[in-house]
Amino acid sequence: MPLSIFRSLIDRKFRSIAGDRYDEIVKRYREFLLLPEEFVLPEVESILIPLDRFSGDFHGVLDVLEAYRGAKVRLVYLLDAQTFRLIEETLGEEEAQKLLQVERERGKRLVEALKESLEGFGLEVQAEERFGDKGDDVIEMASEYDLLVISRSFGSEVTKTSPISPVVLKVVQHVLVPVIVY
């Protein structure tokens, strides 16, 4: 049955123009078409959502996360340890502590707002703050979860020429779990 679906799709599109290459096209493009049994969504019981000062507006992804009622969500506000070391080395410990205080307050507000929204959807939410390397830490943590949800601006601001941050590109290329980039 599935092969007949592929044949009918490809027949409508390519039979008249492909001629004798029709069978080759069927063989090559079969990998790109989903079978009905492949339309099943995987079970998601745990979700990782890393956040930072650049994380964009999360309201667009809330509708999607509502579909995972009952899942356990871990919100992690990540502070870049290397940035704080550089500030401490160049501007001094006092300035680094001031920045740390501002970042912690910003993170707390962001996490609390998202936590409240997610709990309203019936998700069990755990929140924390973490120092480290944003890319490497997310890649390491993601292996313990069924789904990774990450802002396209996580790690740095995005621009018209770069609509997704380099940190997110690195993460998406290295994790083995499904990813939602919002």
C-alpha positions in Angstrom: 0.0 0.0 0.0 2.6 2.7 1.0 4.5 2.2 -2.3 1.3 2.8 -4.2 0.9 6.1 -2.4 4.4 7.1 -3.5 3.8 5.9 -7.1 0.5 7.9 -7.4 2.1 11.1 -6.0 5.2 10.8 -8.2 3.1 9.6 -11.2 1.0 12.8 -11.1 4.1 15.0 -10.9 6.8 13.3 -12.9 5.4 10.5 -15.2 4.9 12.8 -18.1 8.2 14.6 -17.8 10.4 11.9 -16.4 9.8 9.2 -19.0 12.3 6.3 -18.5 13.7 7.9 -15.4 10.4 7.5 -13.5 11.5 4.4 -11.5 14.8 6.2 -10.5 12.8 9.2 -9.2 10.4 6.9 -7.2 13.4 5.2 -5.6 15.2 8.4 -4.7 12.3 10.5 -3.4 10.7 7.7 -1.4 12.9 8.6 1.5 11.5 12.2 1.6 7.9 11.2 1.8 6.4 10.1 5.2 4.5 6.9 5.5 1.2 7.0 7.5 2.8 5.3 10.5 5.5 7.9 10.5 3.0 10.7 11.2 2.8 9.5 14.9 4.2 12.1 17.3 6.7 10.6 19.8 5.8 10.5 23.5 7.2 13.5 25.3 7.4 13.1 29.1 10.3 15.6 29.7 11.1 18.9 28.1 14.2 21.1 28.5 13.9 24.8 28.0 17.2 26.7 28.3 16.8 30.5 28.7 19.2 33.4 28.8 19.2 37.2 28.4 18.7 36.9 24.7 15.8 34.4 24.7 13.0 35.8 22.7 9.3 36.1 23.3 8.1 32.6 24.3 4.4 33.2 23.9 4.5 31.8 20.3 5.7 28.4 21.6 3.2 28.1 24.5 0.4 26.8 22.2 2.6 24.0 21.1 3.7 23.1 24.6 0.1 22.9 25.7 -0.1 19.6 23.7 2.3 18.0 26.2 0.1 18.2 29.3 1.6 16.2 32.2 5.2 16.5 30.9 7.9 17.6 33.3 9.6 20.8 32.2 13.0 22.0 33.3 13.6 25.7 32.8 17.3 26.6 33.0 18.4 30.2 33.0 22.0 30.0 31.8 24.7 32.5 32.8 27.8 32.5 30.6 30.7 31.9 33.0 33.3 33.1 30.4 31.5 36.5 30.1 31.7 37.0 33.8 35.3 36.0 33.9 36.2 38.5 31.1 34.3 41.3 32.9 36.0 40.6 36.1 39.4 40.6 34.4 38.8 43.8 32.6 36.5 45.9 34.8 37.1 44.3 38.2 35.2 42.1 40.6 32.8 44.8 41.7 31.5 45.4 38.2 31.2 41.7 37.6 29.1 41.3 40.7 26.8 44.2 39.7 26.3 42.5 36.3 25.7 39.2 38.0 23.0 40.7 40.2 21.3 42.4 37.2 21.4 39.1 35.3 20.0 37.0 38.2 17.1 39.4 38.6 16.4 39.4 34.8 16.5 35.6 34.8 14.3 35.3 37.8 11.6 37.5 36.2 11.8 35.6 32.9 11.7 32.1 34.5 8.8 33.0 36.8 6.7 34.4 33.9 7.3 31.3 31.8 6.8 28.9 34.8 3.4 30.4 35.6 2.3 30.1 32.0 3.4 26.5 31.7 1.9 25.4 35.0 -1.4 26.9 33.7 -1.2 24.3 30.9 -0.9 21.4 33.4 2.9 21.0 33.0 5.1 20.2 36.0 7.9 22.9 36.0 11.2 22.9 37.7 13.4 26.0 37.4 17.0 26.7 38.1 20.0 29.0 37.4 23.2 27.6 36.0 26.7 29.0 35.2 28.6 27.5 32.3 29.1 27.3 28.6 25.7 27.9 26.9 26.2 25.7 23.9 28.0 22.8 25.6 25.8 22.7 28.6 22.6 22.6 26.6 23.9 19.8 24.4 24.9 17.8 27.5 21.6 18.4 29.4 19.4 17.7 26.3 20.4 14.1 26.2 18.4 13.5 29.4 15.1 14.9 27.9 12.5 13.9 25.2 12.3 17.4 23.7 14.4 20.5 23.6 12.6 23.9 23.2 15.0 26.8 22.5 14.7 30.4 21.4 16.3 31.2 18.0 18.1 34.1 19.8 19.5 32.0 22.7 23.1 32.9 23.1 23.1 36.1 21.1 21.0 38.6 19.4 19.7 37.8 15.9 19.7 40.0 12.9 18.1 40.1 9.4 21.2 38.4 8.0 21.5 35.9 10.8 18.0 34.9 11.9 19.3 32.2 14.3 22.1 32.5 16.8 25.4 30.6 16.3 24.8 28.9 19.7 21.4 27.5 18.6 22.9 26.3 15.3 25.6 24.4 17.2 23.1 22.9 19.6 20.7 21.8 16.9 23.5 20.1 15.0 24.7 18.2 18.0 21.6 17.1 20.0 19.9 13.7 19.3 16.5 14.7 20.6 13.7 16.5 18.7 14.1 20.3 18.9 11.6 23.1 18.7 13.2 26.4 17.8 10.9 29.4 18.4 
